[in-house]
Amino acid sequence: MAYRVEHAPVLGRHVVTTARCRWGDVILEQEPYAAVLYADAGKERCHHSFELMRGEQRCGVAFPLLFCRSTA
C-alpha cells in the first residue's frame, strides 16, 4: 500500500494513502516497542511471552514473576 506522511496543525503528523484502499486493508504495520501486563494478568500469564500459564515456574525472590517453560 502506498502512503505519504503529512503534517497539519490540527492533526499533527499523520499518514495519507496515495492509492485507493478498502475497509480492512493494512496500511502500516509495526511490532510494538514495549509491552506490559496489567497487574491482574501478571498472575496468570508469562511475563515474557504473555502466554497463559499452565504450570507456573517462579523466577527470583524479590519479584514474583511468572515465566513459561519455553522462555526459562
Jmol script that loads the backbone (N, CA, C; Angstrom):
load data "model"
ATOM      1  N   MET A   1       0.853  -1.173   0.000  1.00  0.00           N
ATOM      2  CA  MET A   1       0.000   0.000   0.000  1.00  0.00           C
ATOM      3  C   MET A   1       0.898   1.235   0.000  1.00  0.00           C
ATOM      4  N   ALA A   2       0.616   2.157  -0.885  1.00  0.00           N
ATOM      5  CA  ALA A   2       1.401   3.388  -0.979  1.00  0.00           C
ATOM      6  C   ALA A   2       0.797   4.444  -0.051  1.00  0.00           C
ATOM      7  N   TYR A   3       1.667   5.182   0.618  1.00  0.00           N
ATOM      8  CA  TYR A   3       1.212   6.226   1.533  1.00  0.00           C
ATOM      9  C   TYR A   3       2.269   7.317   1.631  1.00  0.00           C
ATOM     10  N   ARG A   4       1.870   8.429   2.214  1.00  0.00           N
ATOM     11  CA  ARG A   4       2.824   9.508   2.486  1.00  0.00           C
ATOM     12  C   ARG A   4       2.512  10.076   3.870  1.00  0.00           C
ATOM     13  N   VAL A   5       3.522  10.624   4.492  1.00  0.00           N
ATOM     14  CA  VAL A   5       3.377  11.233   5.813  1.00  0.00           C
ATOM     15  C   VAL A   5       3.194  12.730   5.618  1.00  0.00           C
ATOM     16  N   GLU A   6       2.159  13.282   6.247  1.00  0.00           N
ATOM     17  CA  GLU A   6       1.880  14.712   6.163  1.00  0.00           C
ATOM     18  C   GLU A   6       1.824  15.304   7.565  1.00  0.00           C
ATOM     19  N   HIS A   7       1.818  16.628   7.629  1.00  0.00           N
ATOM     20  CA  HIS A   7       1.679  17.318   8.909  1.00  0.00           C
ATOM     21  C   HIS A   7       0.637  18.417   8.751  1.00  0.00           C
ATOM     22  N   ALA A   8      -0.269  18.506   9.714  1.00  0.00           N
ATOM     23  CA  ALA A   8      -1.290  19.551   9.731  1.00  0.00           C
ATOM     24  C   ALA A   8      -1.388  20.096  11.155  1.00  0.00           C
ATOM     25  N   PRO A   9      -1.669  21.385  11.302  1.00  0.00           N
ATOM     26  CA  PRO A   9      -1.744  21.974  12.641  1.00  0.00           C
ATOM     27  C   PRO A   9      -2.768  21.271  13.549  1.00  0.00           C
ATOM     28  N   VAL A  10      -3.898  20.875  13.005  1.00  0.00           N
ATOM     29  CA  VAL A  10      -4.945  20.258  13.818  1.00  0.00           C
ATOM     30  C   VAL A  10      -4.663  18.772  14.063  1.00  0.00           C
ATOM     31  N   LEU A  11      -4.215  18.050  13.037  1.00  0.00           N
ATOM     32  CA  LEU A  11      -3.997  16.604  13.140  1.00  0.00           C
ATOM     33  C   LEU A  11      -2.606  16.225  13.611  1.00  0.00           C
ATOM     34  N   GLY A  12      -1.634  17.086  13.405  1.00  0.00           N
ATOM     35  CA  GLY A  12      -0.253  16.712  13.680  1.00  0.00           C
ATOM     36  C   GLY A  12       0.273  15.845  12.551  1.00  0.00           C
ATOM     37  N   ARG A  13       1.284  15.034  12.838  1.00  0.00           N
ATOM     38  CA  ARG A  13       1.836  14.144  11.810  1.00  0.00           C
ATOM     39  C   ARG A  13       0.876  12.980  11.611  1.00  0.00           C
ATOM     40  N   HIS A  14       0.569  12.663  10.349  1.00  0.00           N
ATOM     41  CA  HIS A  14      -0.379  11.593  10.042  1.00  0.00           C
ATOM     42  C   HIS A  14      -0.056  10.977   8.686  1.00  0.00           C
ATOM     43  N   VAL A  15      -0.649   9.825   8.424  1.00  0.00           N
ATOM     44  CA  VAL A  15      -0.417   9.079   7.189  1.00  0.00           C
ATOM     45  C   VAL A  15      -1.621   9.234   6.272  1.00  0.00           C
ATOM     46  N   VAL A  16      -1.352   9.478   4.988  1.00  0.00           N
ATOM     47  CA  VAL A  16      -2.397   9.587   3.975  1.00  0.00           C
ATOM     48  C   VAL A  16      -2.085   8.579   2.889  1.00  0.00           C
ATOM     49  N   THR A  17      -3.068   7.771   2.502  1.00  0.00           N
ATOM     50  CA  THR A  17      -2.831   6.804   1.423  1.00  0.00           C
ATOM     51  C   THR A  17      -2.816   7.534   0.089  1.00  0.00           C
ATOM     52  N   THR A  18      -1.979   7.045  -0.820  1.00  0.00           N
ATOM     53  CA  THR A  18      -1.904   7.633  -2.157  1.00  0.00           C
ATOM     54  C   THR A  18      -2.580   6.746  -3.184  1.00  0.00           C
ATOM     55  N   ALA A  19      -3.142   5.656  -2.741  1.00  0.00           N
ATOM     56  CA  ALA A  19      -3.889   4.747  -3.613  1.00  0.00           C
ATOM     57  C   ALA A  19      -5.205   4.408  -2.914  1.00  0.00           C
ATOM     58  N   ARG A  20      -6.162   3.959  -3.679  1.00  0.00           N
ATOM     59  CA  ARG A  20      -7.444   3.585  -3.078  1.00  0.00           C
ATOM     60  C   ARG A  20      -7.233   2.386  -2.159  1.00  0.00           C
ATOM     61  N   CYS A  21      -7.926   2.404  -1.051  1.00  0.00           N
ATOM     62  CA  CYS A  21      -7.863   1.273  -0.137  1.00  0.00           C
ATOM     63  C   CYS A  21      -9.281   0.896   0.262  1.00  0.00           C
ATOM     64  N   ARG A  22      -9.417  -0.360   0.618  1.00  0.00           N
ATOM     65  CA  ARG A  22     -10.718  -0.872   1.044  1.00  0.00           C
ATOM     66  C   ARG A  22     -10.732  -0.985   2.558  1.00  0.00           C
ATOM     67  N   TRP A  23     -11.924  -1.044   3.131  1.00  0.00           N
ATOM     68  CA  TRP A  23     -12.087  -1.225   4.559  1.00  0.00           C
ATOM     69  C   TRP A  23     -11.393  -2.520   4.971  1.00  0.00           C
ATOM     70  N   GLY A  24     -10.528  -2.444   5.944  1.00  0.00           N
ATOM     71  CA  GLY A  24      -9.823  -3.623   6.432  1.00  0.00           C
ATOM     72  C   GLY A  24      -8.439  -3.810   5.839  1.00  0.00           C
ATOM     73  N   ASP A  25      -8.059  -3.037   4.819  1.00  0.00           N
ATOM     74  CA  ASP A  25      -6.705  -3.126   4.264  1.00  0.00           C
ATOM     75  C   ASP A  25      -5.681  -2.679   5.307  1.00  0.00           C
ATOM     76  N   VAL A  26      -4.555  -3.370   5.360  1.00  0.00           N
ATOM     77  CA  VAL A  26      -3.478  -2.982   6.268  1.00  0.00           C
ATOM     78  C   VAL A  26      -2.648  -1.925   5.556  1.00  0.00           C
ATOM     79  N   ILE A  27      -2.524  -0.759   6.178  1.00  0.00           N
ATOM     80  CA  ILE A  27      -1.776   0.342   5.580  1.00  0.00           C
ATOM     81  C   ILE A  27      -0.358   0.378   6.128  1.00  0.00           C
ATOM     82  N   LEU A  28      -0.226   0.163   7.436  1.00  0.00           N
ATOM     83  CA  LEU A  28       1.074   0.225   8.083  1.00  0.00           C
ATOM     84  C   LEU A  28       1.058  -0.750   9.250  1.00  0.00           C
ATOM     85  N   GLU A  29       2.141  -1.507   9.402  1.00  0.00           N
ATOM     86  CA  GLU A  29       2.218  -2.483  10.480  1.00  0.00           C
ATOM     87  C   GLU A  29       3.611  -2.442  11.089  1.00  0.00           C
ATOM     88  N   GLN A  30       3.664  -2.475  12.425  1.00  0.00           N
ATOM     89  CA  GLN A  30       4.951  -2.417  13.118  1.00  0.00           C
ATOM     90  C   GLN A  30       4.848  -3.176  14.428  1.00  0.00           C
ATOM     91  N   GLU A  31       5.922  -3.864  14.800  1.00  0.00           N
ATOM     92  CA  GLU A  31       5.981  -4.554  16.085  1.00  0.00           C
ATOM     93  C   GLU A  31       6.022  -3.511  17.199  1.00  0.00           C
ATOM     94  N   PRO A  32       5.391  -3.787  18.331  1.00  0.00           N
ATOM     95  CA  PRO A  32       5.421  -2.818  19.433  1.00  0.00           C
ATOM     96  C   PRO A  32       6.835  -2.651  19.993  1.00  0.00           C
ATOM     97  N   TYR A  33       7.171  -1.455  20.420  1.00  0.00           N
ATOM     98  CA  TYR A  33       8.470  -1.179  21.020  1.00  0.00           C
ATOM     99  C   TYR A  33       8.546  -1.790  22.411  1.00  0.00           C
ATOM    100  N   ALA A  34       7.455  -1.698  23.146  1.00  0.00           N
ATOM    101  CA  ALA A  34       7.408  -2.229  24.512  1.00  0.00           C
ATOM    102  C   ALA A  34       5.998  -2.706  24.811  1.00  0.00           C
ATOM    103  N   ALA A  35       5.887  -3.633  25.735  1.00  0.00           N
ATOM    104  CA  ALA A  35       4.584  -4.135  26.159  1.00  0.00           C
ATOM    105  C   ALA A  35       4.652  -4.492  27.633  1.00  0.00           C
ATOM    106  N   VAL A  36       3.564  -4.297  28.335  1.00  0.00           N
ATOM    107  CA  VAL A  36       3.488  -4.636  29.754  1.00  0.00           C
ATOM    108  C   VAL A  36       2.171  -5.352  30.030  1.00  0.00           C
ATOM    109  N   LEU A  37       2.179  -6.151  31.092  1.00  0.00           N
ATOM    110  CA  LEU A  37       0.962  -6.815  31.527  1.00  0.00           C
ATOM    111  C   LEU A  37       0.251  -5.951  32.550  1.00  0.00           C
ATOM    112  N   TYR A  38      -1.066  -5.964  32.521  1.00  0.00           N
ATOM    113  CA  TYR A  38      -1.828  -5.355  33.620  1.00  0.00           C
ATOM    114  C   TYR A  38      -1.560  -6.171  34.870  1.00  0.00           C
ATOM    115  N   ALA A  39      -1.672  -5.558  36.015  1.00  0.00           N
ATOM    116  CA  ALA A  39      -1.349  -6.219  37.281  1.00  0.00           C
ATOM    117  C   ALA A  39      -2.143  -7.509  37.466  1.00  0.00           C
ATOM    118  N   ASP A  40      -3.433  -7.506  37.134  1.00  0.00           N
ATOM    119  CA  ASP A  40      -4.238  -8.716  37.328  1.00  0.00           C
ATOM    120  C   ASP A  40      -3.867  -9.826  36.344  1.00  0.00           C
ATOM    121  N   ALA A  41      -3.358  -9.498  35.176  1.00  0.00           N
ATOM    122  CA  ALA A  41      -2.956 -10.515  34.200  1.00  0.00           C
ATOM    123  C   ALA A  41      -1.615 -11.130  34.564  1.00  0.00           C
ATOM    124  N   GLY A  42      -0.799 -10.427  35.353  1.00  0.00           N
ATOM    125  CA  GLY A  42       0.519 -10.919  35.738  1.00  0.00           C
ATOM    126  C   GLY A  42       0.479 -12.149  36.618  1.00  0.00           C
ATOM    127  N   LYS A  43      -0.674 -12.483  37.136  1.00  0.00           N
ATOM    128  CA  LYS A  43      -0.805 -13.660  37.982  1.00  0.00           C
ATOM    129  C   LYS A  43      -1.102 -14.919  37.194  1.00  0.00           C
ATOM    130  N   GLU A  44      -1.435 -14.764  35.910  1.00  0.00           N
ATOM    131  CA  GLU A  44      -1.801 -15.933  35.118  1.00  0.00           C
ATOM    132  C   GLU A  44      -1.094 -16.022  33.763  1.00  0.00           C
ATOM    133  N   ARG A  45      -0.258 -15.033  33.440  1.00  0.00           N
ATOM    134  CA  ARG A  45       0.422 -15.027  32.144  1.00  0.00           C
ATOM    135  C   ARG A  45       1.929 -14.914  32.316  1.00  0.00           C
ATOM    136  N   CYS A  46       2.668 -15.488  31.360  1.00  0.00           N
ATOM    137  CA  CYS A  46       4.124 -15.387  31.331  1.00  0.00           C
ATOM    138  C   CYS A  46       4.517 -13.919  31.113  1.00  0.00           C
ATOM    139  N   HIS A  47       5.476 -13.418  31.885  1.00  0.00           N
ATOM    140  CA  HIS A  47       5.900 -12.023  31.758  1.00  0.00           C
ATOM    141  C   HIS A  47       6.779 -11.787  30.536  1.00  0.00           C
ATOM    142  N   HIS A  48       7.168 -12.836  29.844  1.00  0.00           N
ATOM    143  CA  HIS A  48       7.994 -12.697  28.642  1.00  0.00           C
ATOM    144  C   HIS A  48       7.154 -12.851  27.374  1.00  0.00           C
ATOM    145  N   SER A  49       6.414 -13.943  27.276  1.00  0.00           N
ATOM    146  CA  SER A  49       5.655 -14.232  26.056  1.00  0.00           C
ATOM    147  C   SER A  49       4.180 -13.890  26.153  1.00  0.00           C
ATOM    148  N   PHE A  50       3.676 -13.581  27.354  1.00  0.00           N
ATOM    149  CA  PHE A  50       2.272 -13.284  27.629  1.00  0.00           C
ATOM    150  C   PHE A  50       1.359 -14.487  27.429  1.00  0.00           C
ATOM    151  N   GLU A  51       1.951 -15.676  27.274  1.00  0.00           N
ATOM    152  CA  GLU A  51       1.154 -16.893  27.136  1.00  0.00           C
ATOM    153  C   GLU A  51       0.485 -17.221  28.462  1.00  0.00           C
ATOM    154  N   LEU A  52      -0.708 -17.818  28.402  1.00  0.00           N
ATOM    155  CA  LEU A  52      -1.387 -18.257  29.604  1.00  0.00           C
ATOM    156  C   LEU A  52      -0.580 -19.370  30.250  1.00  0.00           C
ATOM    157  N   MET A  53      -0.408 -19.315  31.551  1.00  0.00           N
ATOM    158  CA  MET A  53       0.402 -20.292  32.270  1.00  0.00           C
ATOM    159  C   MET A  53      -0.395 -21.556  32.542  1.00  0.00           C
ATOM    160  N   ARG A  54       0.202 -22.681  32.228  1.00  0.00           N
ATOM    161  CA  ARG A  54      -0.414 -23.964  32.535  1.00  0.00           C
ATOM    162  C   ARG A  54       0.241 -24.552  33.781  1.00  0.00           C
ATOM    163  N   GLY A  55       1.554 -24.403  33.880  1.00  0.00           N
ATOM    164  CA  GLY A  55       2.296 -24.829  35.057  1.00  0.00           C
ATOM    165  C   GLY A  55       3.271 -23.718  35.379  1.00  0.00           C
ATOM    166  N   GLU A  56       3.130 -23.104  36.518  1.00  0.00           N
ATOM    167  CA  GLU A  56       3.955 -21.930  36.798  1.00  0.00           C
ATOM    168  C   GLU A  56       5.350 -22.299  37.265  1.00  0.00           C
ATOM    169  N   GLN A  57       6.266 -21.402  36.998  1.00  0.00           N
ATOM    170  CA  GLN A  57       7.661 -21.567  37.410  1.00  0.00           C
ATOM    171  C   GLN A  57       8.104 -20.203  37.937  1.00  0.00           C
ATOM    172  N   ARG A  58       8.281 -20.080  39.225  1.00  0.00           N
ATOM    173  CA  ARG A  58       8.648 -18.801  39.837  1.00  0.00           C
ATOM    174  C   ARG A  58      10.075 -18.412  39.466  1.00  0.00           C
ATOM    175  N   CYS A  59      10.302 -17.129  39.323  1.00  0.00           N
ATOM    176  CA  CYS A  59      11.619 -16.621  38.969  1.00  0.00           C
ATOM    177  C   CYS A  59      11.997 -15.516  39.943  1.00  0.00           C
ATOM    178  N   GLY A  60      13.121 -15.644  40.633  1.00  0.00           N
ATOM    179  CA  GLY A  60      13.600 -14.616  41.547  1.00  0.00           C
ATOM    180  C   GLY A  60      12.912 -14.669  42.896  1.00  0.00           C
ATOM    181  N   VAL A  61      13.499 -13.977  43.852  1.00  0.00           N
ATOM    182  CA  VAL A  61      12.961 -13.944  45.205  1.00  0.00           C
ATOM    183  C   VAL A  61      12.230 -12.622  45.448  1.00  0.00           C
ATOM    184  N   ALA A  62      12.810 -11.519  44.972  1.00  0.00           N
ATOM    185  CA  ALA A  62      12.238 -10.201  45.247  1.00  0.00           C
ATOM    186  C   ALA A  62      11.015  -9.908  44.387  1.00  0.00           C
ATOM    187  N   PHE A  63      10.994 -10.428  43.174  1.00  0.00           N
ATOM    188  CA  PHE A  63       9.899 -10.133  42.258  1.00  0.00           C
ATOM    189  C   PHE A  63       9.144 -11.410  41.921  1.00  0.00           C
ATOM    190  N   PRO A  64       7.863 -11.458  42.216  1.00  0.00           N
ATOM    191  CA  PRO A  64       7.090 -12.662  41.908  1.00  0.00           C
ATOM    192  C   PRO A  64       6.683 -12.698  40.429  1.00  0.00           C
ATOM    193  N   LEU A  65       7.646 -12.949  39.549  1.00  0.00           N
ATOM    194  CA  LEU A  65       7.363 -13.016  38.112  1.00  0.00           C
ATOM    195  C   LEU A  65       7.095 -14.449  37.700  1.00  0.00           C
ATOM    196  N   LEU A  66       6.281 -14.615  36.679  1.00  0.00           N
ATOM    197  CA  LEU A  66       5.981 -15.937  36.123  1.00  0.00           C
ATOM    198  C   LEU A  66       6.594 -16.037  34.740  1.00  0.00           C
ATOM    199  N   PHE A  67       7.224 -17.163  34.444  1.00  0.00           N
ATOM    200  CA  PHE A  67       7.767 -17.416  33.115  1.00  0.00           C
ATOM    201  C   PHE A  67       7.347 -18.802  32.681  1.00  0.00           C
ATOM    202  N   CYS A  68       6.900 -18.935  31.422  1.00  0.00           N
ATOM    203  CA  CYS A  68       6.533 -20.251  30.923  1.00  0.00           C
ATOM    204  C   CYS A  68       7.806 -21.064  30.706  1.00  0.00           C
ATOM    205  N   ARG A  69       7.680 -22.337  30.586  1.00  0.00           N
ATOM    206  CA  ARG A  69       8.843 -23.226  30.483  1.00  0.00           C
ATOM    207  C   ARG A  69       9.660 -22.969  29.214  1.00  0.00           C
ATOM    208  N   SER A  70       9.032 -22.477  28.145  1.00  0.00           N
ATOM    209  CA  SER A  70       9.758 -22.273  26.889  1.00  0.00           C
ATOM    210  C   SER A  70      10.720 -21.086  26.956  1.00  0.00           C
ATOM    211  N   THR A  71      10.542 -20.165  27.912  1.00  0.00           N
ATOM    212  CA  THR A  71      11.414 -18.984  27.993  1.00  0.00           C
ATOM    213  C   THR A  71      12.357 -19.032  29.174  1.00  0.00           C
ATOM    214  N   ALA A  72      12.220 -20.030  30.029  1.00  0.00           N
ATOM    215  CA  ALA A  72      13.059 -20.084  31.245  1.00  0.00           C
ATOM    216  C   ALA A  72      14.453 -20.583  30.940  1.00  0.00           C
TER     217      ALA A  72
END
end "model"
wireframe off; spacefill off
backbone 0.3
color backbone group
